[in-house]
Amino acid sequence: MFRKTLILVTLGLQLVSAQNLESILELIEKNNYSLKEKQTSINESKVNVELSNTWKNPILGFGVNDINLDDPTSRDIEAMQTQFITYSQVLPTNGKLESQTQIQQYNVNIKKIEFNNYKQKLKSQAMGYGYTIYYENEKIETINSYLENLSQQKELMQLLYENGKIDQSKVVGLDLRIYKLKLKKQKLKYKISKLKYALENIVYEKIDSIKIGTYQKESMLNIDDVLSKHPLVLIQKEKIKQQQEKTALAQKRKFSDVKFTVGYYNREKFDDYVSFNIAIPLSIQGKEQLQIKKSKVSKNTIQNSLVNLQQQIRTTIEDLEAKRDISKKNFDLIENTMIPLNDTLEESHTIHLSTNMMNSISVYESVNSKYDLILLSIDEKISYFDAISKLHYFKGNL
């Protein structure tokens, strides 16, 4: 009873841990803390928008003048002895607050686009890891079948060697093939383990096995559309708009903010009085003009960066599409032409097998060749789905 329960629990855990690509991509939005961090950064930048539209704090001042050192507490010795309180406030002018607010709003926009871009990038990576893990496991299954065939072939060759039909080097050569396959299998296990850790770092859950079902979206895309709407492009466009607003702000700063001060003054034996003054900094040193010039240069730099980015995106997409297409042609050729040809060869060897044990080796070798072709086909599928996963990032439909 205990053994049966243990088997059921084990099977249940395996079913829970097995994930399809859709559920893995959903885990990213649910669990990934890098995304949560970026969302928090968006909320922080929204506060900066509010701060940018806030006036500077006023200054409240208290003071006395003409303090008599012989009797500091006496305030009626001299006629000019005065106690006063002042209130100062900087008054923003020329729409500078509006420009500052708009600049901060662009920061919010940029962070939102960065969030979406990062989410797409993580999903693209997870998708690539998922496909690779699945097909690397298929390689291991193929190698297991390959090793089983080689083991059977070795039994036959050992028998032939003992009867003097073949020399020992044939058996030793077969042993080396077996060991090489075992080494390859060990490396594949380690590679899969690394890929699972990389996937776990994205979804924050252990993924023991992956199911590949019908999840295979159309990867065709319009490059010109990508070059105008991809998040990385939109970020640069927002930075250009932001820099234009910074230039406008630099121009507005030619007209300085006004400092307004009002004071209430009290003197012994005299009437109280009020005074006020307005202070306006003079923009005569040329600093503002230099800031305008610097801002325009920064805008040109961002525009050049945008052109460079679009060129890199274009060539990357074209390269990925070429990789996708050639990989598809390759595994189609292997599966639809080369493997059937190999099957024909195997059938031919089987037909002429008769009682000649030497022909049995040819049959085994035909099966070995088929496994080699299957492994090549899987490599091409890994390459194909790697390109597909990366193209989905540029398409932005994950």
Backbone torsions as a table, in degrees:
resi	resn	phi	psi	omega
1	MET	NA	-45.1	179.8
2	PHE	-62.1	-41.3	-179.2
3	ARG	-63.8	-40.5	-179.5
4	LYS	-65.4	-41.1	178.6
5	THR	-63.7	-42.3	-179.9
6	LEU	-61.5	-40.3	179.0
7	ILE	-64.5	-43.4	179.8
8	LEU	-63.4	-41.4	178.5
9	VAL	-63.8	-43.3	179.3
10	THR	-61.9	-45.1	178.0
11	LEU	-63.1	-37.5	178.8
12	GLY	-64.1	-41.8	178.0
13	LEU	-63.6	-39.4	180.0
14	GLN	-65.0	-38.4	179.2
15	LEU	-67.7	-37.2	179.0
16	VAL	-66.6	-40.2	-174.3
17	SER	-77.2	-22.0	179.3
18	ALA	-73.5	125.5	-175.9
19	GLN	-126.4	145.2	169.9
20	ASN	-93.8	171.9	-174.3
21	LEU	-64.9	-37.1	-180.0
22	GLU	-60.0	-45.9	-178.2
23	SER	-68.4	-33.3	177.9
24	ILE	-64.9	-43.2	179.9
25	LEU	-66.7	-32.1	177.0
26	GLU	-67.8	-33.7	179.8
27	LEU	-63.0	-30.1	-179.2
28	ILE	-62.1	-49.8	-179.5
29	GLU	-65.9	-30.5	-177.3
30	LYS	-79.6	-40.7	-167.2
31	ASN	-111.2	-25.9	-168.2
32	ASN	-67.4	120.6	-175.1
33	TYR	-81.5	-19.3	173.3
34	SER	-66.8	-37.4	175.7
35	LEU	-66.8	-41.2	178.3
36	LYS	-62.5	-37.7	178.2
37	GLU	-63.3	-41.7	-180.0
38	LYS	-69.0	-33.2	176.3
39	GLN	-65.5	-39.7	176.9
40	THR	-63.7	-37.8	178.4
41	SER	-63.4	-35.4	176.4
42	ILE	-62.9	-45.1	179.7
43	ASN	-62.3	-37.6	177.8
44	GLU	-64.4	-41.2	-178.9
45	SER	-68.4	-27.9	175.9
46	LYS	-66.0	-35.7	176.4
47	VAL	-65.0	-37.0	178.7
48	ASN	-62.9	-30.5	176.3
49	VAL	-62.4	-45.3	179.6
50	GLU	-65.5	-41.2	-179.9
51	LEU	-63.3	-36.7	-176.4
52	SER	-68.2	-19.5	-178.6
53	ASN	-101.0	17.8	-177.6
54	THR	-106.6	136.5	177.2
55	TRP	-66.9	155.8	173.9
56	LYS	-65.7	150.5	179.2
57	ASN	-63.5	140.5	175.8
58	PRO	-71.2	163.2	179.8
59	ILE	-115.4	123.4	176.7
60	LEU	-105.5	124.4	-176.3
61	GLY	-120.5	145.6	175.3
62	PHE	-125.7	144.1	-179.8
63	GLY	-164.8	162.3	172.8
64	VAL	-136.1	153.3	176.0
65	ASN	-130.5	171.9	-179.9
66	ASP	49.9	55.7	177.4
67	ILE	-77.9	126.0	178.5
68	ASN	-79.5	120.7	-176.2
69	LEU	-70.0	-27.7	178.7
70	ASP	-74.2	-32.6	179.5
71	ASP	-143.1	78.5	-174.0
72	PRO	-58.1	-28.0	-176.2
73	THR	-80.2	-14.8	-178.2
74	SER	-81.1	128.3	-178.1
75	ARG	-119.5	21.7	180.0
76	ASP	-130.2	21.6	-178.5
77	ILE	-81.6	-44.2	-177.9
78	GLU	-117.5	148.5	-175.7
79	ALA	-66.1	-27.3	-174.5
80	MET	-90.5	0.5	178.5
81	GLN	-66.2	123.9	-172.5
82	THR	-136.9	142.7	169.7
83	GLN	-111.2	140.5	-175.9
84	PHE	-149.2	160.9	174.1
85	ILE	-133.6	135.3	-177.7
86	THR	-126.8	154.6	178.5
87	TYR	-133.1	122.5	-178.4
88	SER	-121.4	141.1	178.9
89	GLN	-143.3	131.7	174.1
90	VAL	-84.3	126.8	-178.0
91	LEU	-102.8	112.4	179.4
92	PRO	-66.2	140.8	-177.0
93	THR	-130.5	167.1	169.3
94	ASN	61.7	26.0	175.7
95	GLY	72.4	22.0	-178.1
96	LYS	-68.3	-36.6	179.0
97	LEU	-62.6	-40.3	179.5
98	GLU	-62.2	-40.7	178.3
99	SER	-66.4	-41.9	178.5
100	GLN	-61.9	-39.9	178.5
101	THR	-65.1	-42.2	-179.9
102	GLN	-65.0	-38.0	177.9
103	ILE	-61.3	-43.0	178.5
104	GLN	-69.3	-32.7	177.7
105	GLN	-65.3	-36.2	175.5
106	TYR	-62.7	-35.7	175.7
107	ASN	-60.8	-41.6	177.1
108	VAL	-61.3	-46.5	-180.0
109	ASN	-59.3	-44.0	-179.0
110	ILE	-63.2	-43.3	-179.1
111	LYS	-66.5	-35.2	176.5
112	LYS	-65.4	-43.0	178.8
113	ILE	-66.7	-40.2	177.5
114	GLU	-61.0	-38.2	177.9
115	PHE	-60.9	-49.8	179.9
116	ASN	-64.3	-38.0	178.6
117	ASN	-65.0	-43.4	-178.9
118	TYR	-66.2	-38.4	178.2
119	LYS	-63.1	-44.0	177.7
120	GLN	-62.9	-39.3	-179.3
121	LYS	-65.4	-43.6	178.5
122	LEU	-62.8	-42.0	-180.0
123	LYS	-66.0	-38.7	177.1
124	SER	-62.7	-43.6	178.3
125	GLN	-63.4	-45.5	-179.1
126	ALA	-62.3	-39.7	178.4
127	MET	-62.4	-44.6	178.2
128	GLY	-62.7	-44.1	177.7
129	TYR	-60.7	-43.2	-177.8
130	GLY	-60.5	-49.0	178.9
131	TYR	-61.6	-43.4	-177.4
132	THR	-65.1	-43.7	178.4
133	ILE	-59.2	-45.2	-178.7
134	TYR	-60.0	-49.1	-174.9
135	TYR	-77.2	-27.3	174.0
136	GLU	-67.9	-35.1	174.6
137	ASN	-65.7	-35.9	175.2
138	GLU	-63.0	-35.7	176.3
139	LYS	-61.1	-43.6	-179.2
140	ILE	-62.4	-41.8	177.7
141	GLU	-62.5	-40.7	178.6
142	THR	-65.1	-42.0	179.4
143	ILE	-63.9	-38.2	177.5
144	ASN	-60.1	-43.1	177.8
145	SER	-67.4	-37.7	178.0
146	TYR	-61.0	-47.0	-179.0
147	LEU	-64.3	-37.3	178.3
148	GLU	-64.0	-41.4	177.8
149	ASN	-65.5	-41.0	178.6
150	LEU	-65.4	-36.0	178.8
151	SER	-63.7	-41.7	177.1
152	GLN	-66.4	-38.3	178.1
153	GLN	-64.8	-37.6	-179.7
154	LYS	-64.4	-39.7	178.3
155	GLU	-59.1	-43.5	179.4
156	LEU	-65.4	-45.1	-177.4
157	MET	-67.9	-33.1	177.1
158	GLN	-64.1	-40.1	177.9
159	LEU	-65.4	-42.9	178.4
160	LEU	-64.3	-38.5	179.2
161	TYR	-64.7	-42.5	-178.8
162	GLU	-65.8	-25.1	178.6
163	ASN	-97.2	10.6	175.5
164	GLY	73.5	17.8	-178.9
165	LYS	-82.6	-29.7	177.6
166	ILE	-136.1	160.0	178.8
167	ASP	-88.1	167.4	-173.6
168	GLN	-65.2	-26.7	-177.0
169	SER	-60.6	-31.2	178.9
170	LYS	-64.5	-41.7	179.8
171	VAL	-68.3	-43.1	179.3
172	VAL	-63.1	-41.4	178.5
173	GLY	-60.8	-38.4	178.2
174	LEU	-68.2	-38.6	176.8
175	ASP	-59.4	-42.0	179.5
176	LEU	-62.8	-39.4	177.5
177	ARG	-62.0	-41.6	179.4
178	ILE	-62.5	-45.9	-178.8
179	TYR	-65.4	-37.8	178.1
180	LYS	-63.3	-40.4	177.8
181	LEU	-65.7	-38.6	178.5
182	LYS	-64.8	-38.7	176.3
183	LEU	-63.3	-42.5	178.9
184	LYS	-62.1	-39.9	178.7
185	LYS	-63.1	-42.5	178.6
186	GLN	-62.8	-41.8	178.9
187	LYS	-64.9	-38.0	178.6
188	LEU	-65.1	-39.6	178.1
189	LYS	-61.2	-42.9	179.5
190	TYR	-66.7	-40.7	179.2
191	LYS	-61.5	-43.8	178.9
192	ILE	-63.0	-40.1	178.3
193	SER	-60.7	-44.1	178.2
194	LYS	-63.5	-41.4	179.8
195	LEU	-64.6	-37.3	178.4
196	LYS	-66.6	-38.3	176.3
197	TYR	-64.5	-41.2	179.2
198	ALA	-63.7	-39.8	178.2
199	LEU	-68.1	-39.1	178.3
200	GLU	-62.1	-35.3	178.7
201	ASN	-67.7	-15.8	178.2
202	ILE	-96.1	-42.9	-174.7
203	VAL	-98.9	-10.4	178.0
204	TYR	61.2	30.6	172.7
205	GLU	-145.6	149.3	176.2
206	LYS	-76.0	131.1	177.4
207	ILE	-114.8	106.7	-177.3
208	ASP	-80.9	-37.4	-179.6
209	SER	-146.8	155.0	-175.6
210	ILE	-126.9	135.6	176.8
211	LYS	-104.6	129.3	175.9
212	ILE	-103.9	109.5	-179.1
213	GLY	-105.6	-122.6	-176.9
214	THR	-90.4	3.6	-176.4
215	TYR	-71.2	98.8	177.4
216	GLN	-160.8	84.8	-176.3
217	LYS	-75.6	155.2	177.9
218	GLU	-61.8	128.4	-175.2
219	SER	-100.6	1.5	179.5
220	MET	-66.9	140.4	179.2
221	LEU	-147.4	159.7	178.1
222	ASN	-94.9	113.2	-175.5
223	ILE	-60.9	-42.7	-179.2
224	ASP	-61.6	-35.7	177.7
225	ASP	-66.3	-42.1	178.4
226	VAL	-63.0	-42.2	-176.9
227	LEU	-66.1	-17.0	179.0
228	SER	-104.4	-21.5	-171.8
229	LYS	-123.6	-4.9	-179.6
230	HIS	-63.2	143.1	-178.6
231	PRO	-51.0	-40.2	179.7
232	LEU	-63.5	-35.7	177.5
233	VAL	-71.0	-43.4	-179.6
234	LEU	-63.0	-35.0	177.3
235	ILE	-61.8	-45.6	179.6
236	GLN	-64.6	-38.1	178.8
237	LYS	-65.0	-39.2	177.4
238	GLU	-66.5	-36.4	178.1
239	LYS	-65.9	-35.6	177.2
240	ILE	-65.1	-45.8	177.6
241	LYS	-61.3	-40.9	179.1
242	GLN	-63.3	-40.6	179.7
243	GLN	-67.6	-34.7	174.9
244	GLN	-62.0	-39.7	178.5
245	GLU	-69.3	-33.6	175.9
246	LYS	-65.8	-36.9	175.9
247	THR	-64.7	-42.9	177.7
248	ALA	-61.9	-39.5	178.7
249	LEU	-64.9	-41.2	178.0
250	ALA	-61.7	-37.4	177.4
251	GLN	-68.4	-38.9	179.0
252	LYS	-66.3	-27.4	-178.7
253	ARG	-73.8	-6.7	171.5
254	LYS	-60.8	-30.2	174.9
255	PHE	-101.0	107.2	-170.8
256	SER	-72.3	159.5	173.2
257	ASP	-67.8	152.9	-177.0
258	VAL	-102.2	134.9	175.6
259	LYS	-103.7	118.4	-179.3
260	PHE	-107.3	130.5	-179.8
261	THR	-130.1	133.6	174.4
262	VAL	-127.2	141.3	-177.3
263	GLY	-135.5	149.7	175.6
264	TYR	-115.5	127.7	-173.0
265	TYR	-121.7	139.3	-178.7
266	ASN	-127.8	129.9	175.6
267	ARG	-128.5	142.0	176.0
268	GLU	-61.9	135.4	174.7
269	LYS	67.5	8.0	177.6
270	PHE	-127.1	159.4	176.5
271	ASP	-69.0	143.4	174.4
272	ASP	-69.5	158.2	179.2
273	TYR	-148.4	163.5	-179.5
274	VAL	-120.5	144.9	174.9
275	SER	-136.1	158.1	174.6
276	PHE	-147.7	157.4	175.2
277	ASN	-149.1	156.3	177.4
278	ILE	-121.7	127.4	-179.7
279	ALA	-114.6	128.6	-178.9
280	ILE	-125.1	111.3	175.8
281	PRO	-61.5	142.2	-178.8
282	LEU	-98.1	126.7	179.6
283	SER	-89.1	76.7	-175.5
284	ILE	-117.9	-2.7	-177.1
285	GLN	-92.3	-6.5	177.7
286	GLY	84.1	6.6	-178.7
287	LYS	-64.0	-43.1	-178.1
288	GLU	-63.1	-40.2	-179.9
289	GLN	-64.0	-38.8	177.1
290	LEU	-66.2	-36.4	178.0
291	GLN	-66.1	-37.5	176.4
292	ILE	-62.4	-45.4	-179.9
293	LYS	-61.8	-44.3	179.7
294	LYS	-62.8	-40.4	-179.5
295	SER	-64.6	-39.1	178.9
296	LYS	-66.9	-38.0	176.9
297	VAL	-63.7	-41.1	178.9
298	SER	-61.8	-39.7	178.6
299	LYS	-62.4	-43.2	178.7
300	ASN	-62.4	-37.2	178.3
301	THR	-62.5	-44.0	-180.0
302	ILE	-66.3	-39.9	178.4
303	GLN	-62.2	-41.4	176.8
304	ASN	-64.4	-38.8	178.2
305	SER	-63.8	-36.8	178.4
306	LEU	-64.0	-44.7	179.2
307	VAL	-61.6	-42.9	179.1
308	ASN	-63.9	-41.8	178.9
309	LEU	-61.9	-45.8	-179.5
310	GLN	-61.8	-37.5	177.5
311	GLN	-64.9	-42.9	179.3
312	GLN	-65.3	-40.2	178.4
313	ILE	-63.7	-44.0	-179.2
314	ARG	-58.7	-50.8	-177.4
315	THR	-67.6	-34.5	178.0
316	THR	-64.5	-45.1	178.8
317	ILE	-62.9	-45.0	-179.8
318	GLU	-61.9	-39.4	178.6
319	ASP	-67.0	-42.4	179.5
320	LEU	-66.0	-37.8	177.9
321	GLU	-66.6	-38.2	177.0
322	ALA	-65.3	-41.8	178.3
323	LYS	-63.6	-43.9	178.2
324	ARG	-59.6	-48.6	-174.9
325	ASP	-66.5	-43.4	-177.7
326	ILE	-70.4	-35.9	178.1
327	SER	-65.5	-40.3	178.1
328	LYS	-63.1	-44.9	178.4
329	LYS	-61.0	-40.0	-177.0
330	ASN	-66.0	-49.1	-177.4
331	PHE	-74.8	-23.5	171.5
332	ASP	-66.9	-42.2	178.3
333	LEU	-62.2	-44.2	-178.7
334	ILE	-64.5	-47.8	-173.0
335	GLU	-78.5	-33.5	-174.4
336	ASN	-96.2	-17.7	-177.2
337	THR	-123.6	-54.0	-172.3
338	MET	-71.8	-44.5	179.2
339	ILE	-65.7	-44.0	174.7
340	PRO	-58.9	-37.6	176.3
341	LEU	-63.2	-41.7	178.6
342	ASN	-64.7	-37.7	177.3
343	ASP	-62.9	-38.5	177.4
344	THR	-62.4	-41.5	178.6
345	LEU	-63.9	-41.1	179.4
346	GLU	-63.9	-41.8	178.0
347	GLU	-62.2	-39.1	179.5
348	SER	-62.9	-44.1	178.5
349	HIS	-64.6	-36.8	-178.4
350	THR	-68.0	-40.1	179.4
351	ILE	-60.5	-40.2	-177.7
352	HIS	-91.4	11.1	-177.1
353	LEU	-63.7	-52.7	-180.0
354	SER	50.0	-128.9	178.4
355	THR	-106.8	6.8	-178.3
356	ASN	-82.8	109.9	-176.2
357	MET	-66.6	-25.5	-179.2
358	MET	-64.8	-33.8	178.0
359	ASN	-68.1	-22.3	177.8
360	SER	-63.0	-35.1	178.6
361	ILE	-62.9	-39.6	178.6
362	SER	-62.6	-36.4	178.0
363	VAL	-64.7	-45.7	178.8
364	TYR	-61.4	-41.0	-179.4
365	GLU	-66.0	-33.6	176.5
366	SER	-64.2	-40.6	177.4
367	VAL	-65.7	-40.7	177.5
368	ASN	-59.8	-42.4	178.8
369	SER	-61.8	-37.3	178.7
370	LYS	-63.7	-42.8	178.8
371	TYR	-64.7	-37.5	175.9
372	ASP	-60.8	-41.3	179.4
373	LEU	-66.7	-40.6	178.5
374	ILE	-61.7	-42.1	178.4
375	LEU	-63.3	-40.4	176.3
376	LEU	-62.7	-40.8	179.3
377	SER	-63.3	-41.2	179.2
378	ILE	-64.4	-40.0	176.5
379	ASP	-57.7	-42.7	179.9
380	GLU	-67.6	-34.5	177.3
381	LYS	-67.7	-39.2	176.5
382	ILE	-61.6	-43.6	178.0
383	SER	-63.2	-41.5	-178.9
384	TYR	-62.9	-49.6	-176.7
385	PHE	-74.3	-23.8	172.1
386	ASP	-64.1	-44.3	177.4
387	ALA	-65.2	-42.3	179.4
388	ILE	-58.7	-45.9	-178.0
389	SER	-61.8	-42.4	-179.2
390	LYS	-71.2	-33.8	177.3
391	LEU	-67.5	-33.0	176.9
392	HIS	-63.4	-31.9	175.8
393	TYR	-61.8	-43.4	-179.8
394	PHE	-71.7	-31.2	178.4
395	LYS	-75.7	-29.4	176.5
396	GLY	71.6	36.6	-177.2
397	ASN	-119.7	28.0	179.0
398	LEU	-92.2	NA	NA
